[in-house]
């Protein structure tokens, strides 16, 4: 992947910020809750036009080849308009296809938004580790069930993980194909997650065996970094809202920010915010330069666990400092809280991510010591 210079990063950050300012109206966000596909069609069109769908796709397939750090800038900026779901799901699908060596035509169609694949891999709530899927692939057909599929409502195709004769298989199946049944559930922020039932659905093999497992694992690690970046965007915005509230909300004739007990709580939030920012920026800078799968997995888990924990702390304290007004639907703080609640468990909770990190750290440490 090509490295991104500071000028390109600044231009990208500015473009995403302008998009968020145009589309971040709270009323519009609330009107899209519990609807399908969960985002406005013009949002997807704008992402394709700006080139964001092509950021991490290879250049020979019409992509920009800029990697996870560039996509992280977009994900963080989209926290301002609560519109990252189509971006996350298409980034995840695109990275799976890229690592699996999919045809350039398929990747090019994704970059322009003409083809909208969604990854269907989860069969249980645990989202950090890969387990052998119960879904089966045999004689060119897939049978099984998948859940927690982000982007399923607008998908034109599904990338399904299954167990085949040679181990793990990644299969491309058309959405709405005979034998498939799709239903939806909604997360706390009202965004949809699909449940897919497959009964002998025809599919094309994209990769199998170690290639399929490596492609799936790499894409999940990369997308988890994007989720961490979006969480950082929500943390910054919640902190800004808290500081403004403490300056303007008056109690006993004084702004509540004048009370030392509340100052201490805000200072503690600020320290955690700055630590999370430092970890994220250092991690994004380093992530694309890592070539070792284990090192990338450990970096992803470390980043994401830190941002999960910081988001939870800032959510709790923000609600308290708002005098519990932050949980009311009319307060825009609630939009950030509900979005964070939707993100924190996707692709791994903090506990799961730390377990995944230790799974990787043990063999890595032994290899460094020369024991294996």
C-alpha positions in Angstrom: 0.0 0.0 0.0 1.1 3.5 -0.7 2.0 5.8 2.2 -0.1 8.9 2.7 1.7 12.2 3.1 0.7 15.0 5.5 -0.9 17.2 2.8 -3.1 14.3 1.5 -4.2 13.5 5.0 -5.1 17.1 5.7 -7.1 17.3 2.5 -8.9 14.1 3.2 -9.7 15.2 6.8 -11.1 18.5 5.4 -13.3 16.8 2.8 -14.8 14.4 5.4 -15.4 17.3 7.8 -17.3 19.2 5.2 -19.4 16.1 4.4 -20.2 15.6 8.1 -21.2 19.3 8.5 -23.6 19.0 5.5 -25.2 15.7 6.6 -24.9 15.7 10.4 -28.4 17.1 11.2 -29.7 15.4 14.3 -33.3 15.3 13.0 -32.2 13.6 9.8 -30.2 11.0 11.8 -33.2 10.2 14.0 -35.5 9.9 11.0 -33.3 7.1 9.5 -33.4 5.0 12.7 -34.9 1.5 12.3 -35.3 1.9 8.6 -33.7 0.0 5.7 -31.0 0.1 4.5 -30.2 2.5 7.4 -28.6 5.2 5.3 -29.6 7.7 2.6 -28.8 6.6 -1.0 -27.1 10.0 -1.6 -24.7 9.2 1.2 -23.4 6.1 -0.5 -23.2 8.0 -3.8 -21.2 10.8 -2.1 -18.7 8.3 -0.7 -18.2 6.7 -4.1 -17.8 10.1 -5.7 -15.3 11.3 -3.2 -13.3 8.1 -3.7 -13.6 6.9 -0.1 -14.8 3.5 -1.2 -11.7 3.1 -3.2 -9.2 4.2 -0.5 -7.9 0.8 0.5 -8.5 -1.1 -2.8 -5.5 -1.9 -5.0 -4.6 0.6 -7.8 -4.9 -2.1 -10.5 -8.5 -2.5 -9.6 -9.4 1.2 -9.7 -8.5 1.8 -6.1 -6.2 4.3 -4.4 -4.1 1.9 -2.4 -3.8 4.3 0.6 -4.4 1.7 3.3 -6.0 1.6 6.7 -4.6 5.0 7.9 -6.4 6.9 5.2 -9.6 4.9 5.8 -9.2 5.7 9.6 -9.3 9.4 8.8 -12.6 8.9 7.0 -14.1 6.7 9.7 -13.2 9.2 12.4 -14.7 12.1 10.5 -17.9 10.3 9.7 -18.6 10.2 13.5 -19.7 13.8 13.0 -22.7 12.7 10.9 -23.3 9.2 12.2 -23.0 7.9 8.7 -20.1 5.4 8.8 -22.1 2.1 8.4 -22.0 1.8 4.6 -18.3 2.8 4.7 -17.4 0.2 7.4 -19.2 -2.7 5.7 -17.9 -2.0 2.2 -14.3 -1.5 3.6 -14.6 -4.9 5.3 -15.9 -6.6 2.2 -13.4 -4.9 0.0 -10.4 -5.9 2.2 -11.6 -9.5 2.3 -11.9 -9.6 -1.5 -8.5 -7.9 -1.9 -6.7 -10.4 0.4 -8.5 -13.3 -1.3 -7.3 -12.2 -4.7 -10.7 -11.4 -6.2 -11.1 -10.3 -9.8 -10.2 -6.7 -10.5 -13.7 -6.2 -12.1 -15.4 -7.0 -8.8 -13.3 -4.6 -6.8 -13.7 -1.9 -9.4 -17.5 -2.3 -9.2 -17.3 -1.9 -5.4 -15.1 1.2 -5.7 -17.9 2.9 -7.7 -20.7 1.6 -5.5 -22.3 -0.5 -8.3 -21.7 -3.7 -6.4 -22.3 -3.7 -2.7 -20.9 -6.9 -1.1 -21.4 -7.6 2.6 -19.3 -10.1 4.7 -21.4 -12.8 6.4 -19.0 -14.6 8.8 -20.4 -14.5 12.3 -22.4 -17.4 13.8 -22.2 -16.5 17.5 -21.9 -13.3 19.4 -18.2 -13.7 20.0 -16.6 -11.3 17.4 -12.9 -11.3 18.0 -11.8 -14.9 17.3 -12.4 -17.1 14.3 -14.0 -20.4 14.9 -14.7 -23.1 12.3 -18.1 -22.2 10.8 -21.0 -24.6 11.0 -22.1 -23.3 7.6 -21.2 -25.9 5.0 -20.1 -25.6 1.4 -20.5 -28.6 -0.8 -21.1 -29.3 -4.5 -21.2 -25.6 -5.3 -23.8 -24.7 -2.7 -23.9 -23.1 0.8 -26.1 -24.2 3.7 -26.1 -22.5 7.1 -26.9 -19.4 9.0 -25.1 -16.1 9.6 -25.9 -13.2 11.9 -24.7 -9.7 12.9 -24.1 -8.7 9.2 -23.5 -5.0 8.9 -24.5 -3.7 5.4 -26.8 -6.7 4.7 -29.9 -4.5 4.0 -28.3 -2.9 0.9 -26.1 -5.7 -0.2 -26.0 -7.0 -3.7 -23.8 -10.0 -2.8 -22.7 -11.8 0.3 -19.2 -13.1 1.1 -20.0 -16.2 3.1 -17.5 -18.1 5.2 -18.1 -21.9 5.3 -16.5 -25.2 6.0 -15.5 -27.1 2.9 -13.6 -30.2 1.9 -10.3 -28.3 2.2 -11.1 -26.3 5.3 -12.4 -22.7 5.4 -14.0 -21.5 2.2 -15.0 -17.9 1.2 -18.0 -18.0 -1.1 -19.6 -15.2 -3.1 -23.3 -15.6 -3.3 -25.9 -13.2 -4.8 -28.3 -11.5 -2.4 -31.8 -12.7 -2.9 -30.7 -15.9 -4.5 -33.1 -18.9 -4.3 -32.8 -20.6 -1.0 -31.7 -17.5 1.0 -33.7 -15.6 3.5 -32.6 -12.3 5.0 -34.1 -10.7 8.2 -33.0 -7.6 10.1 -32.5 -6.6 13.7 -31.6 -3.1 14.9 -28.8 -1.9 17.1 -29.1 0.7 19.9 -28.6 3.5 17.3 -31.2 2.1 15.0 -28.8 0.8 12.4 -29.7 -2.6 10.9 -27.7 -5.8 11.2 -28.8 -8.8 9.1 -29.4 -12.4 9.8 -29.0 -14.7 6.7 -30.3 -18.2 6.3 -28.9 -20.2 3.4 -30.4 -23.4 2.2 -28.4 -24.8 -0.8 -27.6 -21.3 -2.2 -25.2 -21.4 -5.2 -22.0 -19.6 -4.7 -18.6 -19.0 -6.3 -15.5 -19.9 -4.4 -13.2 -16.9 -3.8 -10.6 -18.6 -1.7 -10.1 -21.7 0.5 -7.8 -23.1 3.1 -5.1 -20.9 4.6 -5.6 -18.2 2.0 -9.3 -17.8 3.0 -8.5 -17.8 6.7 -5.7 -15.3 6.3 -7.9 -13.0 4.1 -10.7 -13.1 6.6 -8.5 -12.5 9.7 -6.6 -9.6 8.0 -9.8 -7.9 7.0 -11.4 -8.2 10.4 -8.3 -6.8 12.1 -8.2 -3.8 9.7 -11.9 -3.0 10.1 -11.6 -3.2 13.9 -9.0 -0.4 13.6 -11.5 1.6 11.6 -14.1 1.1 14.4 -11.5 2.4 16.9 -11.0 5.5 14.7 -14.8 6.2 14.6 -15.0 5.8 18.4 -12.3 8.4 18.7 -14.4 10.8 16.7 -17.4 10.3 19.0 -15.1 10.6 22.1 -13.9 14.0 20.9 -17.4 15.2 20.1 -18.8 14.1 23.5 -15.9 15.8 25.3 -16.6 19.1 23.4 -20.3 18.9 24.3 -19.4 18.3 28.0 -17.0 21.3 28.1 -19.6 23.6 26.5 -22.3 22.4 28.8 -20.1 23.0 31.9 -19.5 26.6 30.7 -23.1 27.4 30.0 -25.1 25.4 32.5 -25.6 27.4 35.8 -26.4 26.1 39.2 -26.5 28.1 42.5 -25.6 31.2 40.5 -22.5 29.8 38.9 -21.5 27.8 35.9 -21.2 24.1 36.9 -17.7 24.1 35.5 -16.7 26.3 38.5 -17.3 23.4 40.9 -14.1 21.6 41.7 -15.6 18.1 41.9 -16.9 18.4 38.4 -13.6 19.9 37.2 -11.8 16.8 38.5 -14.2 14.5 36.6 -13.7 16.5 33.4 -10.0 16.4 33.9 -10.0 12.7 34.2 -12.0 12.4 31.0 -9.5 14.6 29.3 -6.6 12.5 30.3 -8.2 9.4 29.0 -9.2 11.2 25.8 -5.6 12.3 25.1 -4.2 8.8 25.9 -6.6 7.3 23.5 -5.7 9.9 20.8 -2.0 9.1 21.3 -2.5 5.4 21.0 -4.7 5.7 17.9 -2.5 8.1 16.0 0.7 6.1 16.8 -1.1 2.9 15.9 -2.5 4.1 12.6 0.9 5.5 11.6 2.5 2.1 12.3 -0.3 -0.3 11.1 0.2 0.0 7.4 4.0 -0.6 7.7 3.5 -3.9 9.5 3.8 -6.9 7.2 3.5 -9.7 9.8 0.0 -10.9 10.4 0.5 -11.6 14.1 1.9 -8.1 14.7 -1.0 -6.5 12.8 -3.5 -8.5 14.8 -1.9 -7.5 18.1 -1.8 -3.9 17.1 -5.5 -4.0 16.1 -6.6 -5.6 19.3 -4.6 -3.2 21.4 -6.0 -0.1 19.6 -9.6 -1.3 19.7 -9.6 -2.4 23.3 -8.2 1.0 24.4 -10.8 2.9 22.4 -13.6 0.6 23.6 -12.7 1.3 27.2 -12.3 5.1 26.7 -15.6 5.4 24.9 -17.4 3.6 27.7 -15.8 5.9 30.3 -16.5 9.1 28.4 -20.1 8.0 27.8 -20.8 7.3 31.5 -19.1 10.6 32.7 -20.8 12.7 29.9 -24.2 11.5 31.0 -23.4 12.3 34.6 -22.1 15.7 33.9 -25.1 16.5 31.8 -27.2 15.7 34.9 -28.6 12.6 33.1 -30.0 14.7 30.3 -27.6 12.9 27.9 -29.9 9.9 27.8 -32.9 11.9 26.5 -33.5 11.5 22.8 -33.8 15.2 22.2 -30.2 15.7 23.4 -27.6 15.1 20.6 -25.3 13.6 23.2 -27.6 10.6 23.1 -26.9 10.1 19.4 -23.2 9.7 20.2 -23.9 7.4 23.2 -26.2 5.1 21.2 -23.7 5.0 18.3 -20.9 4.0 20.7 -23.0 1.3 22.3 -23.6 -0.1 18.8 -19.9 -0.1 17.9 -18.3 -1.3 21.1 -19.5 -4.9 20.7 -19.0 -5.2 17.0 -15.9 -7.3 16.0 -15.1 -7.9 19.6 -15.7 -6.5 23.1 -12.7 -5.4 25.2 -12.6 -8.7 27.0 -12.7 -10.7 23.8 -10.0 -8.5 22.2 -7.6 -8.9 25.1 -8.1 -12.6 24.9 -7.3 -12.5 21.2 -4.3 -10.4 21.9 -3.0 -13.0 24.4 -3.6 -15.7 21.9 -1.3 -14.0 19.5 1.2 -12.7 22.1 2.1 -16.1 23.5 3.4 -17.7 20.3 5.0 -14.4 19.2 6.9 -14.1 22.5 8.1 -17.7 22.2 9.3 -17.1 18.6 11.2 -13.9 19.7 12.9 -16.0 22.4 13.9 -18.6 19.9 11.8 -21.4 21.5 9.8 -22.1 18.3 
